[in-house]
Amino acid sequence: MQHRIIVLGAGYTGAIAAGRLAKRLRREDVAITLVNAEPDFVERVRMHQLATGQDLKPRPFREMFSGTGVEFRLGKITGVDVDRRTVAVVDANGAEELAYDTLVYALGSGWNAQGVPGTAEHAYEIASRPGARRLRERLARLDAGQTVVVVGGGLTGVEAATEIAEARPDLDVALAARGGLGDWLSPKGRAHLRKVFDKLGITAHEHAAVTGVEAGHVTTADGKAIPAAVTVWATGFAVHPIAKATALEVTGTGQIVVDGTMRSVSHPDVYAIGDAAMAMGPGDKPLRMSCASGTPAAWQAADAIAARLTGGKLPNTPIRYFNQCISLGRKEGLIQYVTADDRAVQAVLTGRLAAVYKELVCKGAAWGVANPTLGLPTRRRRVTGERAAGPAVRAEA
Ligand SMILES: Cc1cc2nc3c(=O)[nH]c(=O)nc-3n(C[C@H](O)[C@H](O)[C@H](O)COP(=O)(O)OP(=O)(O)OC[C@H]3O[C@@H](n4cnc5c(N)ncnc54)[C@H](O)[C@@H]3O)c2cc1C
C-alpha cells in the first residue's frame, strides 16, 4: 500500500516540499498530492509590483508538476481532521474528503488588519493576489497629486511605498511607521533608506501608530489625521483560521507549533512549514514569516519525512538568516546583512547592484518552485512502511 502524503498549499514552501519529497522517495511507495486553491503559482514577494501595474509571468501548476510524481489538485481546503487524518476539499465537482498518512500544512497567510477600525472597509492590502489586483485598479484611477498612505514600516511597507512612488511620481506618497524609519537596519542601511525616500519624495510619518482608517484619511494614536485617498495596509501577516480549528497545538495567533524538523509537537504525522508554522530559530527566536526561513524549513520538513519513512538519518541543519533583501522600486535596493538570528550587522549593499541582487533572489525563488525536481540529486529511497499504518499518536504519548 502506498504511503499517502498530502501537501496543503502550493506557495513557496508547499511546492518546494512536494517536489523534494518526490525526489527523495520511491514513486511506487508513495502517493504525493499537492492541493492548492489556485491553478497557478502566486509570487507573493512581487505583489507590490503587481499592484503598480507590472505583469507577472504565469506559472501553471499542472505544467510544473507534470511527470514529477506529484499529483496536483485544484481545490480549496475547508478543514482538517487530525484525529481521523482527513482533509476536506471543495473543488469544481463539490466537496470531498482526502485521507492522508502524512500531512504537510503550508497554507501561508493573508493580511493582518489587527482589528483597527475602518481597515476592512477602506484599506487595500498586498498580501494576496486579489488584494494586489484591487489596489492596482484603484491606483490606476488616481489623479496626479492625490495621496497614498502605506501603513507599516516593515519590509513589506517599505517595498510597497517605494514601488508606488517610483511607478507613480505624480502621486503624493507617505509611509506611516509605528517606530523610526528602518529602525531595525544598520546605520548605513537606515541612511540609504532615507536617501531613497527623499529621492522618491516619500513622506515618512515616524512614531505614528495608525488607530483608524476612514475614507480620505487615517488617524494616528496622537490624534493626527493624515490625508489618504488610498490607504495600503501592510502591518504584517495573519494565518488562515483552519489550523486553529483543529486539535493541533497552535499559538495564540493560530500558527502550528513545530519542532526543529517542522513536525507538529502534538501530532507527529503532521508537519507545518512557512508562514503557517511557529518554529524556533537561532537564539530561541521564532522564525519570521518569510521565504528566507520558509524555504529551508520546507527542505527540512521534506528531508525529515523522507528520513523517518525510510529509516534514514534525520536532517539537522539549523535554519538561519544571512541577509534581508529589500527592493526600493525597480532601480534601487538594499541588502542588509544580518546575524544568524536576523539582527542587522554593519555591512550593506545598496543602489542598482542591490536591486539586481534582489531581482535574482526573487527569480531564484520562483525558479525553485517552477522546477520542483530539477537541480536536486535523485536519491529515491524505499519506504519501509513502519509508520504508514495505525492511529495518529500524540508526540507526548
Ligand atoms: C508584498 C510582499 C513582499 C514580500 N517580500 C518578501 C521578501 O522579500 N523576502 C521574504 O523572505 N519574504 C517576503 N514576503 C513574505 C513571503 O511572501 C511569505 O512569507 C511566503 O509567501 C510564505 O510562503 P508560504 O508557502 O508559507 O505561503 P504562501 O506563499 O502564501 O502560499 C500559500 C499557498 O496556500 C494556498 N492556500 C491558502 N489557503 C488555501 C485553502 N484554504 N485551500 C487551498 N489552498 C490555499 C494559497 O493559494 C497559496 O498558494 C513578502 C510578502 C509580500 C506579501
The ligand as an SDF file (V2000), in Angstrom:
LIG
                    3D

 53 58  0  0  0  0  0  0  0  0999 V2000
    4.4260   42.1170   -0.9480 C   0  0  0  0  0  0  0  0  0  0  0  0
    5.2030   41.0500   -0.2350 C   0  0  0  0  0  0  0  0  0  0  0  0
    6.5870   41.0640   -0.2980 C   0  0  0  0  0  0  0  0  0  0  0  0
    7.3260   40.0710    0.3520 C   0  0  0  0  0  0  0  0  0  0  0  0
    8.6840   40.1110    0.2560 N   0  0  0  0  0  0  0  0  0  0  0  0
    9.4050   39.1280    0.8340 C   0  0  0  0  0  0  0  0  0  0  0  0
   10.8220   39.1090    0.6950 C   0  0  0  0  0  0  0  0  0  0  0  0
   11.4030   39.9680    0.0570 O   0  0  0  0  0  0  0  0  0  0  0  0
   11.5040   38.1060    1.3010 N   0  0  0  0  0  0  0  0  0  0  0  0
   10.8890   37.1260    2.0260 C   0  0  0  0  0  0  0  0  0  0  0  0
   11.5740   36.2450    2.5520 O   0  0  0  0  0  0  0  0  0  0  0  0
    9.5500   37.1360    2.1870 N   0  0  0  0  0  0  0  0  0  0  0  0
    8.7980   38.0970    1.6180 C   0  0  0  0  0  0  0  0  0  0  0  0
    7.4330   38.0990    1.7450 N   0  0  0  0  0  0  0  0  0  0  0  0
    6.7950   37.0650    2.5740 C   0  0  0  0  0  0  0  0  0  0  0  0
    6.6100   35.7730    1.7770 C   0  0  0  0  0  0  0  0  0  0  0  0
    5.8950   36.0430    0.5880 O   0  0  0  0  0  0  0  0  0  0  0  0
    5.8410   34.7470    2.6010 C   0  0  0  0  0  0  0  0  0  0  0  0
    6.4990   34.5760    3.8420 O   0  0  0  0  0  0  0  0  0  0  0  0
    5.7980   33.4300    1.8360 C   0  0  0  0  0  0  0  0  0  0  0  0
    4.9990   33.5770    0.6830 O   0  0  0  0  0  0  0  0  0  0  0  0
    5.2510   32.3130    2.7120 C   0  0  0  0  0  0  0  0  0  0  0  0
    5.2570   31.1330    1.9840 O   0  0  0  0  0  0  0  0  0  0  0  0
    4.1700   30.0150    2.3060 P   0  0  0  0  0  0  0  0  0  0  0  0
    4.4630   28.8560    1.4050 O   0  0  0  0  0  0  0  0  0  0  0  0
    4.0910   29.7790    3.7560 O   0  0  0  0  0  0  0  0  0  0  0  0
    2.7660   30.6680    1.9100 O   0  0  0  0  0  0  0  0  0  0  0  0
    2.2310   31.2770    0.5420 P   0  0  0  0  0  0  0  0  0  0  0  0
    3.3350   31.6300   -0.3670 O   0  0  0  0  0  0  0  0  0  0  0  0
    1.2820   32.3310    0.9380 O   0  0  0  0  0  0  0  0  0  0  0  0
    1.4260   30.0670   -0.0900 O   0  0  0  0  0  0  0  0  0  0  0  0
    0.2570   29.5510    0.4850 C   0  0  0  0  0  0  0  0  0  0  0  0
   -0.4940   28.7850   -0.5870 C   0  0  0  0  0  0  0  0  0  0  0  0
   -1.6320   28.1840    0.0160 O   0  0  0  0  0  0  0  0  0  0  0  0
   -2.7740   28.4130   -0.8130 C   0  0  0  0  0  0  0  0  0  0  0  0
   -3.9430   28.4080    0.0750 N   0  0  0  0  0  0  0  0  0  0  0  0
   -4.2450   29.2480    1.0770 C   0  0  0  0  0  0  0  0  0  0  0  0
   -5.4140   28.9020    1.6550 N   0  0  0  0  0  0  0  0  0  0  0  0
   -5.8710   27.8270    0.9710 C   0  0  0  0  0  0  0  0  0  0  0  0
   -7.0160   26.9830    1.0900 C   0  0  0  0  0  0  0  0  0  0  0  0
   -7.9420   27.1770    2.0370 N   0  0  0  0  0  0  0  0  0  0  0  0
   -7.1460   25.9480    0.2350 N   0  0  0  0  0  0  0  0  0  0  0  0
   -6.1950   25.6980   -0.7080 C   0  0  0  0  0  0  0  0  0  0  0  0
   -5.0930   26.4600   -0.8750 N   0  0  0  0  0  0  0  0  0  0  0  0
   -4.9360   27.5130   -0.0380 C   0  0  0  0  0  0  0  0  0  0  0  0
   -2.5260   29.7600   -1.4490 C   0  0  0  0  0  0  0  0  0  0  0  0
   -3.2880   29.8760   -2.6500 O   0  0  0  0  0  0  0  0  0  0  0  0
   -1.0230   29.6890   -1.7030 C   0  0  0  0  0  0  0  0  0  0  0  0
   -0.7490   29.1070   -2.9510 O   0  0  0  0  0  0  0  0  0  0  0  0
    6.6660   39.0710    1.1010 C   0  0  0  0  0  0  0  0  0  0  0  0
    5.2700   39.0520    1.1470 C   0  0  0  0  0  0  0  0  0  0  0  0
    4.5430   40.0330    0.4970 C   0  0  0  0  0  0  0  0  0  0  0  0
    3.0550   39.9810    0.5580 C   0  0  0  0  0  0  0  0  0  0  0  0
  1  2  1  0
  2  3  1  0
  2 52  2  0
  3  4  2  0
  4  5  1  0
  4 50  1  0
  5  6  2  0
  6  7  1  0
  6 13  1  0
  7  8  2  0
  7  9  1  0
  9 10  1  0
 10 11  2  0
 10 12  1  0
 12 13  2  0
 13 14  1  0
 14 15  1  0
 14 50  1  0
 15 16  1  0
 16 17  1  0
 16 18  1  0
 18 19  1  0
 18 20  1  0
 20 21  1  0
 20 22  1  0
 22 23  1  0
 23 24  1  0
 24 25  2  0
 24 26  1  0
 24 27  1  0
 27 28  1  0
 28 29  2  0
 28 30  1  0
 28 31  1  0
 31 32  1  0
 32 33  1  0
 33 34  1  0
 33 48  1  0
 34 35  1  0
 35 36  1  0
 35 46  1  0
 36 37  1  0
 36 45  1  0
 37 38  2  0
 38 39  1  0
 39 40  1  0
 39 45  2  0
 40 41  1  0
 40 42  2  0
 42 43  1  0
 43 44  2  0
 44 45  1  0
 46 47  1  0
 46 48  1  0
 48 49  1  0
 50 51  2  0
 51 52  1  0
 52 53  1  0
M  END
$$$$
